[in-house]
Amino acid sequence: MEQIEFTLKISTGSAFHSAKGKILVNLIPRPHRRYRVLWDEFHLLGEERENRELLYHKYAKLYSHVTKMGYYMEVLRQPWNCFNPRRYGTLIISAPKRPFGKSEIEKLRGDIENTQLSLVVFGEWQEDLRSARLLNQLLSPYFIELGDRVYSGEFSFDTSPYLVGITSSSSIVRFPKNALLLSASLLNEVTALTNSSSAFEDVAVFGFIPRVWFWFTLAYWTA
């Protein structure tokens, strides 16, 4: 345990107040990069920061699931140019709203191909298709593309006791032939409004390329 001293300063009009305190922190050795996961909050929040979709709120179940598996998640609040890929094993991008800079895309591609950084992508459907368009721009060099249809439902992997819930998600419409691609029977939300008997479709929801993970869903875990 390490003791950290801090000073809290508060301004109330023309007066200033301060208080000093101490906290005990349990410090651990820096984990191996394999177990360090970086969460991209910079692009998730976009330019408008009124509604903060923080990792610990909207994606709390994902955070809990990953940390229980022994991984350590950290939040990236700056462009991709600002992190050292050799310190992290995985970068997670979820439903981006802020456009990717050209230098960011070039840097990230180099990180993936030269430092063995893994990439996990969650592609949430939005009315203006902004998230899908941004991800398609990023992933087009890998022959990956998200569609513009909206799906919902649940599925599970063969040996997993968990269900993966998909809510208003895109699907994968293009993926490399030699990679792993999994499909599920999901509800087409638009078709369901007019013809419920044929509203379910088999669509690709999970793709895997060695050293690079692509998972295009807004997912949650349920027992």
KOLSE-881719 format. One line per field, with one value per residue (C-alpha): x, y, z; residue in three letters. Coordinates in Angstrom, 1 decimal. Example, Ala and Ser with C-alpha at 12.3 -4.5 7.8 and 13.67 -1.06 7.14 Angstrom:
east = [12.3, 13.7]
north = [-4.5, -1.1]
up = [7.8, 7.1]
residu = [ala, ser]
% end
This chain:
east = [0.0, 1.2, 0.1, -0.7, -1.2, -3.5, -4.8, -8.4, -9.1, -12.6, -13.6, -16.9, -17.2, -14.4, -13.3, -11.0, -11.1, -8.6, -8.4, -5.6, -6.0, -4.3, -5.4, -4.0, -3.5, -2.8, -0.1, 0.7, 3.6, 2.9, 0.9, 2.3, 1.0, -1.0, -3.3, -3.6, -6.6, -7.1, -10.6, -11.0, -13.2, -11.9, -13.7, -16.7, -17.7, -17.2, -17.3, -20.4, -19.7, -23.0, -23.9, -20.8, -20.9, -18.2, -16.8, -18.0, -21.6, -23.1, -20.5, -20.2, -21.1, -18.4, -15.9, -16.8, -16.6, -13.2, -11.6, -12.9, -11.0, -7.8, -7.3, -6.7, -8.7, -7.5, -9.3, -7.8, -9.0, -6.7, -6.1, -4.4, -1.2, -0.8, -0.5, 2.4, 1.1, 4.0, 2.5, -0.9, -2.2, -5.6, -7.4, -11.2, -13.2, -16.9, -19.5, -17.2, -18.7, -15.6, -13.9, -10.6, -7.7, -5.6, -2.5, -4.4, -5.5, -2.0, -0.5, -3.1, -2.5, 1.2, 0.5, -1.5, 0.9, 4.2, 3.6, 1.0, -1.6, -5.0, -8.2, -11.7, -14.5, -18.1, -20.3, -23.5, -26.1, -27.1, -29.8, -27.3, -25.0, -22.1, -20.6, -20.7, -19.3, -16.4, -15.6, -15.8, -13.4, -11.0, -11.4, -11.6, -7.9, -8.7, -11.7, -14.2, -17.5, -20.6, -24.1, -26.8, -29.6, -30.6, -30.7, -31.5, -31.6, -29.5, -27.0, -24.4, -21.1, -21.0, -19.3, -20.2, -22.9, -23.5, -25.9, -24.8, -27.5, -27.5, -29.6, -30.0, -26.7, -25.1, -24.0, -20.9, -21.5, -17.9, -15.0, -11.8, -12.5, -9.8, -10.9, -13.4, -16.9, -19.9, -23.6, -26.7, -30.5, -31.5, -34.5, -34.5, -36.1, -37.3, -38.8, -40.5, -42.6, -44.3, -43.9, -43.2, -43.3, -40.0, -38.3, -35.5, -32.3, -29.0, -26.4, -22.7, -22.1, -18.7, -15.4, -11.9, -8.7, -5.5, -4.0, -6.9, -10.3, -13.4, -16.7, -19.4, -22.2, -23.4, -23.4, -24.1, -23.6, -26.5, -26.3]
north = [0.0, 3.5, 6.7, 9.7, 13.2, 15.6, 19.2, 20.0, 23.7, 25.1, 28.5, 30.1, 33.5, 35.6, 33.2, 30.2, 27.1, 24.3, 21.0, 18.5, 14.7, 11.4, 8.2, 4.7, 3.1, -0.5, -0.3, -3.3, -3.9, -2.8, -5.6, -7.2, -5.5, -8.6, -7.8, -4.1, -3.0, 0.6, 2.0, 4.7, 7.4, 10.2, 9.2, 7.7, 11.0, 13.1, 16.8, 17.1, 16.1, 16.7, 13.0, 11.3, 7.6, 6.5, 3.0, 2.7, 3.6, 2.6, -0.2, -1.2, -4.9, -5.0, -3.5, -6.0, -8.9, -8.0, -7.2, -10.4, -12.3, -10.7, -7.8, -4.1, -1.5, 2.1, 5.0, 6.9, 10.6, 11.7, 10.9, 7.7, 9.5, 10.0, 6.4, 3.9, 0.7, -1.3, -0.9, -2.3, -5.5, -4.4, -1.2, -1.1, 1.3, 1.5, 3.4, 6.4, 9.8, 11.9, 11.6, 9.9, 12.0, 10.8, 10.6, 8.7, 6.0, 5.7, 5.4, 2.8, 0.7, 0.7, -0.2, -3.2, -4.4, -3.6, -4.0, -6.8, -4.5, -6.2, -4.2, -4.8, -2.8, -2.4, -0.9, 0.6, 1.6, 5.3, 7.1, 9.1, 6.1, 8.2, 5.4, 2.8, 5.3, 6.2, 2.5, 1.7, 4.4, 3.0, -0.7, -0.5, -1.4, -4.8, -5.5, -5.0, -3.1, -2.6, -2.5, 0.1, -2.3, -2.5, -5.7, -6.9, -10.2, -12.6, -15.4, -17.4, -19.0, -22.8, -23.5, -20.2, -20.1, -16.5, -14.8, -11.9, -9.3, -7.1, -3.9, -1.8, -3.0, -3.0, -6.2, -7.2, -7.2, -7.6, -9.5, -11.3, -14.8, -16.6, -15.1, -16.4, -15.0, -16.0, -15.4, -15.3, -15.2, -11.6, -9.4, -6.9, -4.0, -2.3, -5.4, -6.3, -3.2, -4.4, -8.2, -10.0, -13.4, -12.9, -10.4, -12.7, -12.9, -14.7, -12.0, -11.8, -10.3, -11.5, -11.6, -12.6, -12.1, -13.5, -10.7, -8.4, -8.7, -7.2, -7.5, -5.4, -5.2, -3.2, -6.1, -7.0, -10.2, -11.9, -15.1]
up = [0.0, -0.9, 0.8, -1.4, -0.1, -2.0, -1.8, -2.8, -3.7, -4.1, -5.4, -4.1, -5.7, -4.3, -1.6, -1.9, 0.3, 0.5, 2.3, 2.5, 2.8, 2.5, 0.7, 0.6, -2.8, -3.6, -6.4, -8.6, -11.0, -14.5, -16.2, -19.4, -22.5, -23.3, -20.4, -20.9, -22.9, -24.1, -24.5, -27.1, -25.4, -27.5, -30.7, -28.8, -27.3, -30.4, -30.4, -28.2, -24.7, -23.0, -22.8, -21.7, -22.6, -20.2, -20.0, -16.4, -17.2, -20.5, -21.0, -17.4, -18.1, -20.8, -18.3, -15.6, -18.0, -19.3, -15.9, -14.4, -17.1, -15.7, -18.1, -17.1, -19.0, -19.4, -21.0, -24.0, -24.1, -26.8, -30.5, -31.4, -32.1, -28.3, -27.1, -27.3, -28.9, -27.4, -24.0, -24.9, -26.3, -27.5, -28.5, -28.4, -30.6, -29.9, -32.0, -32.9, -33.4, -33.8, -37.3, -37.5, -38.7, -41.6, -39.5, -36.9, -39.4, -40.8, -37.3, -36.1, -39.2, -38.5, -34.9, -36.0, -38.6, -36.9, -33.2, -33.1, -31.5, -31.6, -32.5, -31.2, -32.9, -31.8, -34.5, -33.1, -35.7, -35.7, -37.6, -39.6, -40.1, -38.9, -36.8, -39.7, -42.2, -39.9, -39.2, -42.9, -43.6, -41.1, -42.0, -45.8, -46.3, -44.6, -46.9, -44.1, -44.4, -42.2, -43.7, -43.2, -42.0, -38.3, -36.3, -32.8, -31.0, -29.0, -29.8, -28.0, -29.0, -29.2, -25.8, -24.0, -21.2, -21.9, -24.3, -26.4, -26.8, -29.9, -29.8, -33.0, -34.5, -37.9, -39.5, -41.4, -45.2, -46.4, -44.8, -45.9, -47.3, -45.3, -41.9, -39.4, -39.7, -37.5, -38.3, -36.2, -36.9, -35.9, -36.3, -39.1, -37.2, -40.4, -42.0, -38.7, -38.9, -42.1, -42.2, -39.0, -40.5, -42.5, -40.3, -39.1, -41.2, -41.0, -40.8, -39.9, -36.5, -35.5, -37.4, -36.5, -38.3, -36.7, -34.5, -35.3, -33.7, -35.3, -33.4, -34.8, -32.3, -29.4, -27.0, -23.4, -21.4, -19.6, -17.5]
residu = [met, glu, gln, ile, glu, phe, thr, leu, lys, ile, ser, thr, gly, ser, ala, phe, his, ser, ala, lys, gly, lys, ile, leu, val, asn, leu, ile, pro, arg, pro, his, arg, arg, tyr, arg, val, leu, trp, asp, glu, phe, his, leu, leu, gly, glu, glu, arg, glu, asn, arg, glu, leu, leu, tyr, his, lys, tyr, ala, lys, leu, tyr, ser, his, val, thr, lys, met, gly, tyr, tyr, met, glu, val, leu, arg, gln, pro, trp, asn, cys, phe, asn, pro, arg, arg, tyr, gly, thr, leu, ile, ile, ser, ala, pro, lys, arg, pro, phe, gly, lys, ser, glu, ile, glu, lys, leu, arg, gly, asp, ile, glu, asn, thr, gln, leu, ser, leu, val, val, phe, gly, glu, trp, gln, glu, asp, leu, arg, ser, ala, arg, leu, leu, asn, gln, leu, leu, ser, pro, tyr, phe, ile, glu, leu, gly, asp, arg, val, tyr, ser, gly, glu, phe, ser, phe, asp, thr, ser, pro, tyr, leu, val, gly, ile, thr, ser, ser, ser, ser, ile, val, arg, phe, pro, lys, asn, ala, leu, leu, leu, ser, ala, ser, leu, leu, asn, glu, val, thr, ala, leu, thr, asn, ser, ser, ser, ala, phe, glu, asp, val, ala, val, phe, gly, phe, ile, pro, arg, val, trp, phe, trp, phe, thr, leu, ala, tyr, trp, thr, ala]
% end
